[in-house]
Structures are given as C-alpha cells and as structure tokens.
Amino acid sequence: MSLKTPKLTVVGAGPGDPDLITLKAIKAIESADVILYDALINEVLLKYASAHAELIFVGKRKGCYAFQQEQINELIVTKAKEKGHVVRLKGGDPFIFGRGAEEIDYVQQFGLETFMVPGISSSIAVPAYQGIPLTKRGASESFWVITGTTKAHQLSDDVAIAAKSTATVVILMGMGKLDEIVQIFSDENKQDTPVAIIQEGTTENEKFGFGTISTISKVVEEKKLANPAIIVIGDVVKERVQLTAIYKELNKA
C-alpha cells in the first residue's frame, strides 16, 4: 500500500480538441500516479502524465466495454490505496452525462479524498466550433441538453417536453434514436425546424450535416454520420455564423 494519501480527482478532458483542456486539468494529470481514461478523450492529453504514472484505458462504447462501471468504481479505490492519486479522465464535462458524481459518491464511502476539475462540455463547444450559438436574441432564449439514451436504453421523456418549447434542443448520444426524435418533433408540426448533426466535433475527424426535421434522416444517410455525434435542433442552426479555421491553425502551430 502506498504511503501517499488515497485520492481521486475527476477531470474533464473537454470535447476533443486537446487545446480545450484547462490548466487545472493539466496540473491534475501531471500529478497523477494512476490515470483511468475514457474512449472519448484525446489521447494526446496523456503526454502530460509523468513517466511513473500508470495509464489504464477503461473506455466504454456501444456494445464494447473495457470495464463495467462497477469494475471502474472498484478499480479507482484499489489503485488509490495502492499508489495514491488517481485521475479519472473523462470526455467533456464529467458532471454532464459523465457519471463523475456517481464515481465520487462511490469512492467517498472508502475514505478517499475527492476533487473535481470541470471540463468544457461538448454540448456547448461542438456547436460553437460550427458557428452555432445555442442562444441568440430573437432566435432562442434557452437551451436544453438531453441524453438520447437513458439508463434503461430508452429515449428520454424530456425530448417530448422540449419539443413543445421554443428552446434550442441539444441531444447527446441520440443517433440511435434519431427516427424517434424526428417523429416527436414532427408530431409538434416542426418539420421545418433546422437541425445540425456534428460527429466527432472539435477534432480533425469532424463531420457534419445540416437539414430540417423532415430532411435530416436523409442527410445522415448521405453523409454517413454516426456516433459519437451531437444533435442540435432549433432556429439557432440557421443563425450559424461563418468562422475561419483559426482553431485548426492554432493546433498546427
């Protein structure tokens, strides 16, 4: 057992572009004895880890699990008691559909010190990189961020409630439920509502498609869009501003 104090720091890695990591997150990675990292993080970030740090991939993708969540929880405790500081590196912001709070709840019962470093959520950053403002005067006064797949593997009931509003609707992990989403908005007579789908946003592999509720399924098929992707529904999509590729140029600098 390590003489170091067992502790967990849950760290948000941001949406994919490694330049969107926070300074506090880098400091946490640098100080880690063990890093448990997810599938959606940019592995370039692991270069900040010290030479002695143990790096363990615990990512989950649909139908493919390196570890079950219960195993990850137990691994955090085991590694913290064995080596000291465990960093749980998770995509986006771990408190937005990232199970960060669940992991902290679990390990605290074993006496671990716990810390949280927020990350830039993909729900905000990915549309922004495509020039889509989630709110804009005259177009949207609020936005919803909803999971497309609940714990029961169903589409969240909140989508139907959001579809009745004038808010921008951002759906994460929803590509497998796109037909259901389209039907819900169609039932609200919103066939002409603009839609954007952005796959692997903020990364060099980014793909996107634009359409309306009535056309987006065809756009997805034509452009072969798939998870991981974000669905943005609302008038703000047509308020998209044209951006130069400055962030890509900075990445090459």
C-alpha positions in Angstrom: 0.0 0.0 0.0 1.2 3.5 -0.9 2.2 6.0 1.8 0.5 8.7 -0.2 -3.0 9.8 0.7 -5.5 7.9 -1.4 -7.4 10.4 -3.5 -9.5 10.8 -6.7 -9.6 13.7 -9.0 -12.3 13.6 -11.6 -11.1 15.6 -14.6 -13.0 16.9 -17.6 -10.9 16.5 -20.8 -13.1 18.7 -22.9 -14.8 17.9 -26.2 -11.9 16.5 -28.2 -9.6 19.4 -29.3 -6.6 19.0 -26.9 -6.2 22.7 -26.8 -9.5 23.0 -24.9 -8.1 21.3 -21.8 -7.9 23.6 -18.8 -4.7 24.5 -17.0 -6.1 23.0 -13.8 -6.8 19.7 -15.6 -3.2 19.6 -16.9 -1.9 20.1 -13.4 -4.0 17.2 -12.2 -2.8 14.9 -15.0 0.8 15.8 -14.2 0.4 15.0 -10.6 -1.4 11.6 -11.1 0.0 8.3 -10.0 -2.7 6.5 -12.0 -4.9 7.7 -14.8 -8.1 5.9 -15.8 -9.1 7.3 -19.1 -12.2 7.0 -21.3 -12.7 6.3 -25.0 -13.8 9.9 -25.9 -10.7 11.7 -24.6 -8.0 12.8 -26.9 -5.1 10.6 -26.0 -2.6 13.4 -26.8 -3.5 14.6 -23.3 -1.8 11.6 -21.8 1.6 13.2 -22.8 1.1 15.4 -19.7 1.3 12.4 -17.5 4.5 11.7 -15.5 6.8 8.9 -16.5 5.9 6.9 -13.4 2.1 7.2 -13.9 0.1 4.1 -14.7 -2.2 4.6 -17.6 -5.3 2.4 -17.8 -7.9 2.5 -20.6 -11.4 2.0 -19.2 -13.4 3.3 -22.1 -17.0 2.3 -23.0 -18.5 2.4 -26.4 -21.8 1.0 -27.5 -21.6 -2.8 -27.4 -17.9 -2.7 -26.3 -16.8 -2.3 -22.7 -13.2 -2.5 -21.5 -14.6 -2.4 -17.9 -18.1 -2.3 -16.5 -18.9 0.8 -14.4 -18.9 -1.3 -11.2 -15.4 -2.5 -12.1 -14.2 1.0 -12.7 -15.5 2.1 -9.3 -13.6 -0.7 -7.6 -10.5 0.0 -9.6 -10.4 3.6 -8.5 -10.4 2.6 -4.9 -7.9 -0.2 -5.3 -5.4 1.9 -7.3 -5.8 4.9 -4.9 -4.9 2.8 -1.9 -2.1 1.1 -3.8 -0.5 4.2 -5.4 -2.1 7.4 -4.2 -3.5 9.9 -6.6 -6.0 8.6 -9.2 -7.1 10.8 -12.0 -10.3 9.8 -13.7 -10.0 11.5 -17.1 -13.4 11.8 -18.8 -14.6 13.4 -22.1 -16.3 16.8 -22.0 -17.5 17.7 -18.5 -17.8 14.7 -16.2 -20.9 16.1 -14.4 -22.9 16.3 -17.7 -23.9 12.7 -18.5 -20.4 11.6 -17.5 -21.1 9.7 -14.3 -18.5 11.8 -12.5 -20.8 12.3 -9.5 -21.6 8.6 -9.3 -17.9 7.7 -9.1 -17.2 10.3 -6.4 -20.2 9.1 -4.4 -18.9 5.5 -4.6 -15.3 6.2 -3.5 -16.1 8.5 -0.7 -17.5 5.6 1.3 -14.0 4.2 1.3 -12.5 7.4 2.8 -10.8 8.7 -0.4 -10.3 12.5 -0.7 -12.2 13.6 -3.8 -11.7 16.6 -6.1 -13.4 17.8 -9.3 -11.9 19.7 -12.3 -14.7 20.7 -14.7 -14.2 20.4 -18.4 -15.7 22.2 -21.4 -18.8 20.3 -22.3 -19.2 19.0 -25.9 -22.9 20.1 -25.7 -21.7 23.7 -25.9 -18.3 23.6 -27.6 -19.2 21.3 -30.5 -22.0 23.6 -31.8 -19.8 26.7 -31.2 -17.0 25.3 -33.3 -19.5 25.1 -36.2 -20.6 28.7 -35.5 -23.9 27.7 -33.9 -24.9 29.9 -30.9 -27.2 27.9 -28.6 -28.8 31.2 -27.6 -29.3 34.3 -29.7 -31.6 37.2 -29.2 -34.7 36.7 -31.4 -34.0 33.1 -32.0 -33.6 31.3 -28.7 -33.9 32.3 -25.0 -32.8 29.0 -23.5 -31.4 25.6 -24.4 -32.0 22.0 -23.2 -29.2 19.4 -23.0 -30.8 16.0 -23.0 -29.4 12.4 -23.2 -30.6 10.4 -26.1 -30.2 7.2 -24.3 -31.3 6.7 -20.6 -30.1 4.1 -18.2 -32.9 1.9 -19.5 -31.6 2.4 -23.1 -34.7 4.5 -23.9 -35.1 8.0 -25.3 -35.5 10.5 -22.5 -39.1 11.6 -22.0 -37.7 15.2 -21.7 -37.3 15.3 -25.5 -41.1 15.3 -26.0 -41.4 18.1 -23.4 -38.6 20.1 -25.0 -40.1 19.7 -28.5 -43.1 21.7 -27.3 -40.9 24.7 -26.4 -39.1 27.3 -28.4 -35.8 26.4 -26.8 -32.7 25.1 -28.6 -32.5 21.3 -28.0 -29.1 19.6 -27.8 -29.2 15.8 -27.7 -26.2 13.8 -26.7 -25.9 10.1 -27.6 -29.0 10.3 -29.6 -28.1 9.0 -33.1 -29.6 5.6 -32.4 -32.9 7.2 -31.6 -32.9 9.7 -34.5 -36.1 8.3 -36.1 -37.9 8.7 -32.7 -36.6 12.2 -32.3 -37.8 13.2 -35.8 -41.2 11.7 -35.1 -41.6 13.6 -31.8 -40.8 17.0 -33.4 -43.0 16.1 -36.5 -45.9 15.5 -34.1 -45.4 19.1 -32.9 -45.7 20.3 -36.5 -42.0 21.3 -36.5 -41.0 19.6 -39.8 -39.3 22.8 -40.9 -37.2 23.3 -37.8 -33.5 23.4 -38.6 -31.2 20.6 -37.4 -27.5 20.2 -37.3 -25.7 16.9 -36.6 -22.0 17.1 -35.8 -19.9 14.0 -35.5 -16.6 13.9 -33.6 -16.8 17.7 -33.1 -13.7 19.9 -32.5 -11.4 17.1 -33.8 -9.7 16.7 -37.1 -12.2 13.9 -37.9 -15.2 16.2 -37.6 -18.1 15.6 -39.9 -21.4 17.5 -40.0 -24.7 17.7 -41.8 -27.5 20.3 -41.8 -31.1 20.0 -42.6 -34.6 20.2 -41.1 -36.7 17.8 -39.1 -38.2 16.5 -42.3 -34.8 16.1 -44.2 -32.2 15.3 -41.5 -32.5 11.5 -41.8 -31.7 11.6 -45.5 -28.8 13.9 -44.7 -27.4 11.5 -42.2 -27.7 8.7 -44.7 -26.0 10.6 -47.5 -23.1 11.9 -45.3 -22.8 8.6 -43.3 -23.0 10.3 -39.9 -22.8 8.2 -36.8 -21.9 8.3 -33.1 -20.2 10.0 -31.4 -22.3 12.9 -32.6 -24.4 15.7 -31.2 -27.8 16.7 -32.5 -28.8 20.4 -32.4 -32.4 21.3 -33.1 -33.7 24.9 -33.3 -33.8 28.2 -35.1 -30.2 28.9 -33.9 -28.9 26.4 -36.5 -29.9 28.9 -39.3 -28.2 31.6 -37.3 -24.9 29.9 -37.8 -22.0 32.3 -38.3 -19.1 31.7 -40.7 -15.8 31.1 -38.9 -12.3 31.0 -40.2 -10.4 27.8 -39.3 -8.3 29.7 -36.7 -8.5 26.9 -34.1 -7.1 24.4 -36.6 -4.3 26.7 -37.4 -3.5 27.1 -33.7 -3.4 23.3 -33.4 -0.7 23.2 -36.1 1.4 26.0 -34.5 
